[in-house]
């Protein structure tokens, strides 16, 4: 079955960096578009970044120039490098894949940006 496991979250000061990882299994990872979402308590989940099977990327405006999504198909892993973090980046971050009409989510990893 499809499994997505996020890691790499934590507490970081404003201006700092974190790299999130999402290890995928149960499907042919290299063929699928992968997404990173984030959610603040009480708000809707927001699409942060996407990467296609061919490596094309897309970002929400608020993270452009600060975040970079990448993938390693040999490791079945998608990454989110987050630089110049701001307090408003504080959220639970989830990776996501849509496969055969079904959307799969990981358990999420908490990112807290605070001094």
Secondary structure, 3 states (H helix, E strand, C coil): CCEEEEECCEEECCCCCEEEEEEEECCCHHHCCEEEEEECCCCCCEEEEEECCCCCEEECHHHCCCEEEEEECCCCEEEEEECCCCHHHCEEEEEEEEECCEEEECCCEEEEECC
